[in-house]
Amino acid sequence: MDWQQLIVFLIVAAAATYLWRRSVASRHKSGCGGCGGCGSARQTAAEPRPEPELVQLQLAPRRSPHEP
């Protein structure tokens, strides 16, 4: 095994460890899931969400190089 393969193996192992730890942490995470079973979940569900602002862009008409 040359040094490049070793580096690739270490990167893949680090990525796999990161994903595994993240999945384990998400299973043990407690908190509000918004199921509506408690008072705080009902409050957040009742609040209206703001509409996203849509922006429309238009191209300006081309001017000839001779116009001021």
N, CA, C and O atoms as a CHARMM CRD file, in Angstrom:
* protein
*
  272
    1    1 MET  N      0.86800  -1.17500   0.00000 PROA 1      0.00000
    2    1 MET  CA     0.00000   0.00000   0.00000 PROA 1      0.00000
    3    1 MET  C      0.91100   1.23400   0.00000 PROA 1      0.00000
    4    1 MET  O      1.73600   1.41500   0.89500 PROA 1      0.00000
    5    2 ASP  N      0.74400   2.05600  -1.00100 PROA 2      0.00000
    6    2 ASP  CA     1.55900   3.26400  -1.05600 PROA 2      0.00000
    7    2 ASP  C      0.88900   4.38800  -0.25300 PROA 2      0.00000
    8    2 ASP  O     -0.20700   4.21100   0.28000 PROA 2      0.00000
    9    3 TRP  N      1.54600   5.52400  -0.17400 PROA 3      0.00000
   10    3 TRP  CA     1.06600   6.61400   0.68000 PROA 3      0.00000
   11    3 TRP  C     -0.23900   7.21200   0.17600 PROA 3      0.00000
   12    3 TRP  O     -1.03100   7.69700   0.98300 PROA 3      0.00000
   13    4 GLN  N     -0.49200   7.19600  -1.13500 PROA 4      0.00000
   14    4 GLN  CA    -1.74300   7.76700  -1.66000 PROA 4      0.00000
   15    4 GLN  C     -2.94200   6.91300  -1.25200 PROA 4      0.00000
   16    4 GLN  O     -3.98500   7.44900  -0.87700 PROA 4      0.00000
   17    5 GLN  N     -2.80300   5.60700  -1.32200 PROA 5      0.00000
   18    5 GLN  CA    -3.88000   4.71900  -0.89400 PROA 5      0.00000
   19    5 GLN  C     -4.14500   4.86800   0.60000 PROA 5      0.00000
   20    5 GLN  O     -5.29200   4.81600   1.04300 PROA 5      0.00000
   21    6 LEU  N     -3.09100   5.05200   1.36300 PROA 6      0.00000
   22    6 LEU  CA    -3.24600   5.24900   2.79700 PROA 6      0.00000
   23    6 LEU  C     -4.02000   6.53200   3.09500 PROA 6      0.00000
   24    6 LEU  O     -4.88700   6.54000   3.96900 PROA 6      0.00000
   25    7 ILE  N     -3.71800   7.61200   2.38100 PROA 7      0.00000
   26    7 ILE  CA    -4.43300   8.87700   2.55800 PROA 7      0.00000
   27    7 ILE  C     -5.90700   8.71000   2.19700 PROA 7      0.00000
   28    7 ILE  O     -6.77900   9.18700   2.92200 PROA 7      0.00000
   29    8 VAL  N     -6.19200   8.03300   1.07800 PROA 8      0.00000
   30    8 VAL  CA    -7.58000   7.80100   0.66000 PROA 8      0.00000
   31    8 VAL  C     -8.31100   6.96300   1.70900 PROA 8      0.00000
   32    8 VAL  O     -9.45700   7.26100   2.04200 PROA 8      0.00000
   33    9 PHE  N     -7.67000   5.92900   2.22800 PROA 9      0.00000
   34    9 PHE  CA    -8.27800   5.10200   3.26200 PROA 9      0.00000
   35    9 PHE  C     -8.60000   5.92300   4.50800 PROA 9      0.00000
   36    9 PHE  O     -9.67200   5.76400   5.09200 PROA 9      0.00000
   37   10 LEU  N     -7.69200   6.79200   4.91600 PROA 10     0.00000
   38   10 LEU  CA    -7.93400   7.62100   6.09900 PROA 10     0.00000
   39   10 LEU  C     -9.09400   8.60700   5.86700 PROA 10     0.00000
   40   10 LEU  O     -9.89700   8.83900   6.77100 PROA 10     0.00000
   41   11 ILE  N     -9.18200   9.17700   4.67400 PROA 11     0.00000
   42   11 ILE  CA   -10.28100  10.11000   4.37000 PROA 11     0.00000
   43   11 ILE  C    -11.61400   9.37800   4.38100 PROA 11     0.00000
   44   11 ILE  O    -12.59000   9.87800   4.94100 PROA 11     0.00000
   45   12 VAL  N    -11.66700   8.19500   3.76500 PROA 12     0.00000
   46   12 VAL  CA   -12.90600   7.41700   3.74000 PROA 12     0.00000
   47   12 VAL  C    -13.29300   6.97800   5.15000 PROA 12     0.00000
   48   12 VAL  O    -14.47000   7.01000   5.50900 PROA 12     0.00000
   49   13 ALA  N    -12.31200   6.57200   5.94800 PROA 13     0.00000
   50   13 ALA  CA   -12.59800   6.16500   7.32500 PROA 13     0.00000
   51   13 ALA  C    -13.11000   7.34300   8.14800 PROA 13     0.00000
   52   13 ALA  O    -14.02400   7.18000   8.95700 PROA 13     0.00000
   53   14 ALA  N    -12.53200   8.52400   7.95100 PROA 14     0.00000
   54   14 ALA  CA   -12.99300   9.70600   8.68300 PROA 14     0.00000
   55   14 ALA  C    -14.41700  10.07600   8.27200 PROA 14     0.00000
   56   14 ALA  O    -15.22700  10.44000   9.12400 PROA 14     0.00000
   57   15 ALA  N    -14.73200   9.98800   6.97700 PROA 15     0.00000
   58   15 ALA  CA   -16.08300  10.29900   6.51500 PROA 15     0.00000
   59   15 ALA  C    -17.09400   9.29300   7.06900 PROA 15     0.00000
   60   15 ALA  O    -18.18200   9.67800   7.49800 PROA 15     0.00000
   61   16 ALA  N    -16.74200   8.02200   7.05800 PROA 16     0.00000
   62   16 ALA  CA   -17.63900   6.99800   7.59600 PROA 16     0.00000
   63   16 ALA  C    -17.86200   7.19800   9.09400 PROA 16     0.00000
   64   16 ALA  O    -18.98300   7.04400   9.57800 PROA 16     0.00000
   65   17 THR  N    -16.80800   7.53700   9.82500 PROA 17     0.00000
   66   17 THR  CA   -16.94100   7.79500  11.26100 PROA 17     0.00000
   67   17 THR  C    -17.82800   8.99700  11.51400 PROA 17     0.00000
   68   17 THR  O    -18.66300   8.96800  12.41800 PROA 17     0.00000
   69   18 TYR  N    -17.66300  10.05200  10.73500 PROA 18     0.00000
   70   18 TYR  CA   -18.49900  11.24600  10.87600 PROA 18     0.00000
   71   18 TYR  C    -19.97000  10.90900  10.65300 PROA 18     0.00000
   72   18 TYR  O    -20.82200  11.30300  11.44900 PROA 18     0.00000
   73   19 LEU  N    -20.27700  10.18500   9.57900 PROA 19     0.00000
   74   19 LEU  CA   -21.66500   9.82500   9.28900 PROA 19     0.00000
   75   19 LEU  C    -22.24300   8.91200  10.36500 PROA 19     0.00000
   76   19 LEU  O    -23.40100   9.07100  10.75000 PROA 19     0.00000
   77   20 TRP  N    -21.45600   7.96300  10.85200 PROA 20     0.00000
   78   20 TRP  CA   -21.93200   7.05600  11.89200 PROA 20     0.00000
   79   20 TRP  C    -22.23500   7.82200  13.18200 PROA 20     0.00000
   80   20 TRP  O    -23.27900   7.61100  13.79900 PROA 20     0.00000
   81   21 ARG  N    -21.32500   8.70800  13.59000 PROA 21     0.00000
   82   21 ARG  CA   -21.54400   9.48700  14.82000 PROA 21     0.00000
   83   21 ARG  C    -22.75100  10.39700  14.68600 PROA 21     0.00000
   84   21 ARG  O    -23.50100  10.58600  15.64300 PROA 21     0.00000
   85   22 ARG  N    -22.93900  10.95800  13.50600 PROA 22     0.00000
   86   22 ARG  CA   -24.08700  11.83300  13.28100 PROA 22     0.00000
   87   22 ARG  C    -25.40400  11.06500  13.35600 PROA 22     0.00000
   88   22 ARG  O    -26.38600  11.57000  13.89900 PROA 22     0.00000
   89   23 SER  N    -25.42800   9.85000  12.81600 PROA 23     0.00000
   90   23 SER  CA   -26.65400   9.06000  12.87800 PROA 23     0.00000
   91   23 SER  C    -26.94600   8.60000  14.30300 PROA 23     0.00000
   92   23 SER  O    -28.10800   8.54800  14.70400 PROA 23     0.00000
   93   24 VAL  N    -25.91500   8.26700  15.07000 PROA 24     0.00000
   94   24 VAL  CA   -26.10600   7.85900  16.47100 PROA 24     0.00000
   95   24 VAL  C    -26.59600   9.04700  17.28600 PROA 24     0.00000
   96   24 VAL  O    -27.46800   8.88800  18.14100 PROA 24     0.00000
   97   25 ALA  N    -26.05100  10.23200  17.03600 PROA 25     0.00000
   98   25 ALA  CA   -26.45500  11.41600  17.79600 PROA 25     0.00000
   99   25 ALA  C    -27.89300  11.79500  17.48300 PROA 25     0.00000
  100   25 ALA  O    -28.60000  12.28400  18.36500 PROA 25     0.00000
  101   26 SER  N    -28.34600  11.58400  16.24800 PROA 26     0.00000
  102   26 SER  CA   -29.72100  11.95500  15.91000 PROA 26     0.00000
  103   26 SER  C    -30.72900  11.01900  16.56600 PROA 26     0.00000
  104   26 SER  O    -31.86400  11.41900  16.82400 PROA 26     0.00000
  105   27 ARG  N    -30.32900   9.77800  16.83800 PROA 27     0.00000
  106   27 ARG  CA   -31.24300   8.84900  17.51100 PROA 27     0.00000
  107   27 ARG  C    -31.43500   9.21000  18.97700 PROA 27     0.00000
  108   27 ARG  O    -32.51700   9.01500  19.53200 PROA 27     0.00000
  109   28 HSD  N    -30.39600   9.73000  19.59800 PROA 28     0.00000
  110   28 HSD  CA   -30.45300  10.04900  21.02100 PROA 28     0.00000
  111   28 HSD  C    -30.87200  11.49000  21.28400 PROA 28     0.00000
  112   28 HSD  O    -30.97700  11.90400  22.43900 PROA 28     0.00000
  113   29 LYS  N    -31.10400  12.23100  20.26000 PROA 29     0.00000
  114   29 LYS  CA   -31.45000  13.63900  20.41700 PROA 29     0.00000
  115   29 LYS  C    -32.89900  13.75500  20.89100 PROA 29     0.00000
  116   29 LYS  O    -33.80200  13.15700  20.30700 PROA 29     0.00000
  117   30 SER  N    -33.10500  14.51400  21.93100 PROA 30     0.00000
  118   30 SER  CA   -34.45900  14.74000  22.39600 PROA 30     0.00000
  119   30 SER  C    -34.84700  16.16500  22.06300 PROA 30     0.00000
  120   30 SER  O    -33.98800  17.02100  21.84700 PROA 30     0.00000
  121   31 GLY  N    -36.09800  16.40500  22.02400 PROA 31     0.00000
  122   31 GLY  CA   -36.55500  17.74900  21.72400 PROA 31     0.00000
  123   31 GLY  C    -37.89800  17.69800  21.03600 PROA 31     0.00000
  124   31 GLY  O    -38.49300  16.63500  20.86000 PROA 31     0.00000
  125   32 CYS  N    -38.35100  18.84700  20.65900 PROA 32     0.00000
  126   32 CYS  CA   -39.66500  18.95100  20.05700 PROA 32     0.00000
  127   32 CYS  C    -39.59500  18.54000  18.59400 PROA 32     0.00000
  128   32 CYS  O    -38.80700  19.07400  17.81400 PROA 32     0.00000
  129   33 GLY  N    -40.42800  17.59000  18.24900 PROA 33     0.00000
  130   33 GLY  CA   -40.52900  17.16500  16.86600 PROA 33     0.00000
  131   33 GLY  C    -41.73500  17.75400  16.17500 PROA 33     0.00000
  132   33 GLY  O    -41.96000  17.49300  14.99300 PROA 33     0.00000
  133   34 GLY  N    -42.52400  18.55200  16.89900 PROA 34     0.00000
  134   34 GLY  CA   -43.70100  19.17600  16.30500 PROA 34     0.00000
  135   34 GLY  C    -44.86000  18.22300  16.13700 PROA 34     0.00000
  136   34 GLY  O    -45.65500  18.36700  15.20800 PROA 34     0.00000
  137   35 CYS  N    -44.96600  17.24600  17.02900 PROA 35     0.00000
  138   35 CYS  CA   -46.02900  16.25000  16.87900 PROA 35     0.00000
  139   35 CYS  C    -47.37500  16.76700  17.38200 PROA 35     0.00000
  140   35 CYS  O    -48.40900  16.17700  17.06900 PROA 35     0.00000
  141   36 GLY  N    -47.38600  17.83900  18.14200 PROA 36     0.00000
  142   36 GLY  CA   -48.63100  18.37800  18.66500 PROA 36     0.00000
  143   36 GLY  C    -49.02700  17.79100  20.01000 PROA 36     0.00000
  144   36 GLY  O    -50.14300  18.01700  20.47700 PROA 36     0.00000
  145   37 GLY  N    -48.13100  17.04000  20.63900 PROA 37     0.00000
  146   37 GLY  CA   -48.44600  16.38900  21.90300 PROA 37     0.00000
  147   37 GLY  C    -48.27700  17.27200  23.12500 PROA 37     0.00000
  148   37 GLY  O    -48.72600  16.90000  24.21000 PROA 37     0.00000
  149   38 CYS  N    -47.64700  18.42400  22.98600 PROA 38     0.00000
  150   38 CYS  CA   -47.45200  19.29400  24.13600 PROA 38     0.00000
  151   38 CYS  C    -47.81300  20.72500  23.77100 PROA 38     0.00000
  152   38 CYS  O    -48.07500  21.02700  22.60600 PROA 38     0.00000
  153   39 GLY  N    -47.82700  21.59500  24.75500 PROA 39     0.00000
  154   39 GLY  CA   -48.22700  22.98000  24.53200 PROA 39     0.00000
  155   39 GLY  C    -47.28300  23.75800  23.64300 PROA 39     0.00000
  156   39 GLY  O    -47.72400  24.57800  22.83800 PROA 39     0.00000
  157   40 SER  N    -45.98000  23.51100  23.77700 PROA 40     0.00000
  158   40 SER  CA   -45.03100  24.26200  22.95400 PROA 40     0.00000
  159   40 SER  C    -45.13400  23.87300  21.48700 PROA 40     0.00000
  160   40 SER  O    -44.92600  24.71000  20.60800 PROA 40     0.00000
  161   41 ALA  N    -45.45100  22.62400  21.21500 PROA 41     0.00000
  162   41 ALA  CA   -45.59600  22.19400  19.82100 PROA 41     0.00000
  163   41 ALA  C    -46.84500  22.82300  19.20100 PROA 41     0.00000
  164   41 ALA  O    -46.85300  23.16600  18.01900 PROA 41     0.00000
  165   42 ARG  N    -47.88800  22.97000  20.00200 PROA 42     0.00000
  166   42 ARG  CA   -49.11600  23.58400  19.47500 PROA 42     0.00000
  167   42 ARG  C    -48.90200  25.05900  19.16000 PROA 42     0.00000
  168   42 ARG  O    -49.45300  25.58000  18.19000 PROA 42     0.00000
  169   43 GLN  N    -48.10000  25.72700  19.98200 PROA 43     0.00000
  170   43 GLN  CA   -47.82600  27.14700  19.73600 PROA 43     0.00000
  171   43 GLN  C    -47.05200  27.33800  18.44200 PROA 43     0.00000
  172   43 GLN  O    -47.39600  28.20700  17.64100 PROA 43     0.00000
  173   44 THR  N    -46.02400  26.54800  18.22600 PROA 44     0.00000
  174   44 THR  CA   -45.21600  26.73300  17.02100 PROA 44     0.00000
  175   44 THR  C    -45.97800  26.32300  15.77500 PROA 44     0.00000
  176   44 THR  O    -45.76000  26.88500  14.70200 PROA 44     0.00000
  177   45 ALA  N    -46.87500  25.34500  15.90500 PROA 45     0.00000
  178   45 ALA  CA   -47.63300  24.90900  14.73500 PROA 45     0.00000
  179   45 ALA  C    -48.68200  25.94400  14.34700 PROA 45     0.00000
  180   45 ALA  O    -49.05700  26.03000  13.17700 PROA 45     0.00000
  181   46 ALA  N    -49.16700  26.74100  15.32100 PROA 46     0.00000
  182   46 ALA  CA   -50.21500  27.70900  15.03700 PROA 46     0.00000
  183   46 ALA  C    -49.67100  28.99800  14.42300 PROA 46     0.00000
  184   46 ALA  O    -50.42500  29.75600  13.81300 PROA 46     0.00000
  185   47 GLU  N    -48.38600  29.24800  14.57700 PROA 47     0.00000
  186   47 GLU  CA   -47.81300  30.47700  14.04100 PROA 47     0.00000
  187   47 GLU  C    -47.72900  30.39000  12.52200 PROA 47     0.00000
  188   47 GLU  O    -47.22600  29.40300  11.98500 PROA 47     0.00000
  189   48 PRO  N    -48.21300  31.40500  11.83400 PROA 48     0.00000
  190   48 PRO  CA   -48.12800  31.35400  10.36800 PROA 48     0.00000
  191   48 PRO  C    -46.69800  31.57200   9.90100 PROA 48     0.00000
  192   48 PRO  O    -45.95000  32.35900  10.48200 PROA 48     0.00000
  193   49 ARG  N    -46.33800  30.87200   8.85800 PROA 49     0.00000
  194   49 ARG  CA   -45.00300  31.03300   8.29200 PROA 49     0.00000
  195   49 ARG  C    -45.03700  32.14400   7.25400 PROA 49     0.00000
  196   49 ARG  O    -45.98300  32.23000   6.47100 PROA 49     0.00000
  197   50 PRO  N    -44.02700  32.98600   7.23800 PROA 50     0.00000
  198   50 PRO  CA   -44.02800  34.07400   6.25500 PROA 50     0.00000
  199   50 PRO  C    -43.84500  33.53000   4.84100 PROA 50     0.00000
  200   50 PRO  O    -43.12000  32.56000   4.61900 PROA 50     0.00000
  201   51 GLU  N    -44.51500  34.17300   3.89900 PROA 51     0.00000
  202   51 GLU  CA   -44.38500  33.78700   2.50100 PROA 51     0.00000
  203   51 GLU  C    -42.99900  34.19900   2.00800 PROA 51     0.00000
  204   51 GLU  O    -42.53800  35.29400   2.33200 PROA 51     0.00000
  205   52 PRO  N    -42.33200  33.35500   1.24000 PROA 52     0.00000
  206   52 PRO  CA   -41.03900  33.76700   0.70600 PROA 52     0.00000
  207   52 PRO  C    -41.22300  34.86800  -0.34200 PROA 52     0.00000
  208   52 PRO  O    -42.17400  34.85200  -1.12200 PROA 52     0.00000
  209   53 GLU  N    -40.30600  35.80400  -0.33800 PROA 53     0.00000
  210   53 GLU  CA   -40.38000  36.91200  -1.27500 PROA 53     0.00000
  211   53 GLU  C    -39.79400  36.46900  -2.60700 PROA 53     0.00000
  212   53 GLU  O    -38.66300  35.98800  -2.67100 PROA 53     0.00000
  213   54 LEU  N    -40.57300  36.63500  -3.66400 PROA 54     0.00000
  214   54 LEU  CA   -40.10100  36.26500  -4.98300 PROA 54     0.00000
  215   54 LEU  C    -39.56900  37.50300  -5.69200 PROA 54     0.00000
  216   54 LEU  O    -40.19100  38.56500  -5.67600 PROA 54     0.00000
  217   55 VAL  N    -38.42500  37.34600  -6.30300 PROA 55     0.00000
  218   55 VAL  CA   -37.79300  38.45000  -7.01300 PROA 55     0.00000
  219   55 VAL  C    -37.70400  38.06200  -8.47900 PROA 55     0.00000
  220   55 VAL  O    -37.27100  36.95800  -8.81200 PROA 55     0.00000
  221   56 GLN  N    -38.11200  38.96900  -9.35100 PROA 56     0.00000
  222   56 GLN  CA   -38.06600  38.70000 -10.77400 PROA 56     0.00000
  223   56 GLN  C    -37.07000  39.65100 -11.42900 PROA 56     0.00000
  224   56 GLN  O    -37.14200  40.86400 -11.23700 PROA 56     0.00000
  225   57 LEU  N    -36.16000  39.10400 -12.18700 PROA 57     0.00000
  226   57 LEU  CA   -35.12900  39.90200 -12.84600 PROA 57     0.00000
  227   57 LEU  C    -35.43700  39.99400 -14.33800 PROA 57     0.00000
  228   57 LEU  O    -35.88600  39.02600 -14.95200 PROA 57     0.00000
  229   58 GLN  N    -35.19200  41.15900 -14.90400 PROA 58     0.00000
  230   58 GLN  CA   -35.38000  41.34200 -16.33800 PROA 58     0.00000
  231   58 GLN  C    -34.12600  41.97400 -16.91400 PROA 58     0.00000
  232   58 GLN  O    -33.45300  42.77500 -16.26500 PROA 58     0.00000
  233   59 LEU  N    -33.83200  41.59700 -18.13900 PROA 59     0.00000
  234   59 LEU  CA   -32.69000  42.17700 -18.81700 PROA 59     0.00000
  235   59 LEU  C    -33.09200  43.50500 -19.43300 PROA 59     0.00000
  236   59 LEU  O    -34.18500  43.63600 -19.98400 PROA 59     0.00000
  237   60 ALA  N    -32.22600  44.47100 -19.34200 PROA 60     0.00000
  238   60 ALA  CA   -32.47300  45.76600 -19.96300 PROA 60     0.00000
  239   60 ALA  C    -32.25900  45.62000 -21.46700 PROA 60     0.00000
  240   60 ALA  O    -31.42100  44.82500 -21.89300 PROA 60     0.00000
  241   61 PRO  N    -33.00800  46.37800 -22.28200 PROA 61     0.00000
  242   61 PRO  CA   -32.79800  46.28500 -23.72100 PROA 61     0.00000
  243   61 PRO  C    -31.40400  46.76400 -24.09400 PROA 61     0.00000
  244   61 PRO  O    -30.86200  47.68800 -23.48700 PROA 61     0.00000
  245   62 ARG  N    -30.84700  46.12800 -25.08600 PROA 62     0.00000
  246   62 ARG  CA   -29.49300  46.48700 -25.51100 PROA 62     0.00000
  247   62 ARG  C    -29.49200  47.81600 -26.22500 PROA 62     0.00000
  248   62 ARG  O    -30.39700  48.11900 -27.00200 PROA 62     0.00000
  249   63 ARG  N    -28.49000  48.59400 -25.96400 PROA 63     0.00000
  250   63 ARG  CA   -28.30700  49.86200 -26.63700 PROA 63     0.00000
  251   63 ARG  C    -27.21200  49.70000 -27.67800 PROA 63     0.00000
  252   63 ARG  O    -26.27100  48.92800 -27.49400 PROA 63     0.00000
  253   64 SER  N    -27.34200  50.41000 -28.73100 PROA 64     0.00000
  254   64 SER  CA   -26.26400  50.34800 -29.71900 PROA 64     0.00000
  255   64 SER  C    -25.09800  51.16900 -29.20700 PROA 64     0.00000
  256   64 SER  O    -25.30400  52.08800 -28.41400 PROA 64     0.00000
  257   65 PRO  N    -23.89400  50.87400 -29.62800 PROA 65     0.00000
  258   65 PRO  CA   -22.72900  51.59800 -29.10800 PROA 65     0.00000
  259   65 PRO  C    -22.71500  53.06600 -29.53000 PROA 65     0.00000
  260   65 PRO  O    -21.94200  53.85100 -28.98200 PROA 65     0.00000
  261   66 HSD  N    -23.55400  53.45100 -30.49200 PROA 66     0.00000
  262   66 HSD  CA   -23.56300  54.81800 -30.97100 PROA 66     0.00000
  263   66 HSD  C    -24.54100  55.69600 -30.20200 PROA 66     0.00000
  264   66 HSD  O    -24.49900  56.91800 -30.34600 PROA 66     0.00000
  265   67 GLU  N    -25.41700  55.11800 -29.39300 PROA 67     0.00000
  266   67 GLU  CA   -26.36700  55.91700 -28.60300 PROA 67     0.00000
  267   67 GLU  C    -25.66900  56.46000 -27.37200 PROA 67     0.00000
  268   67 GLU  O    -24.78900  55.80500 -26.81400 PROA 67     0.00000
  269   68 PRO  N    -26.06100  57.67100 -26.93900 PROA 68     0.00000
  270   68 PRO  CA   -25.42600  58.26100 -25.74400 PROA 68     0.00000
  271   68 PRO  C    -25.90900  57.62200 -24.46500 PROA 68     0.00000
  272   68 PRO  O    -25.47200  58.00500 -23.38000 PROA 68     0.00000
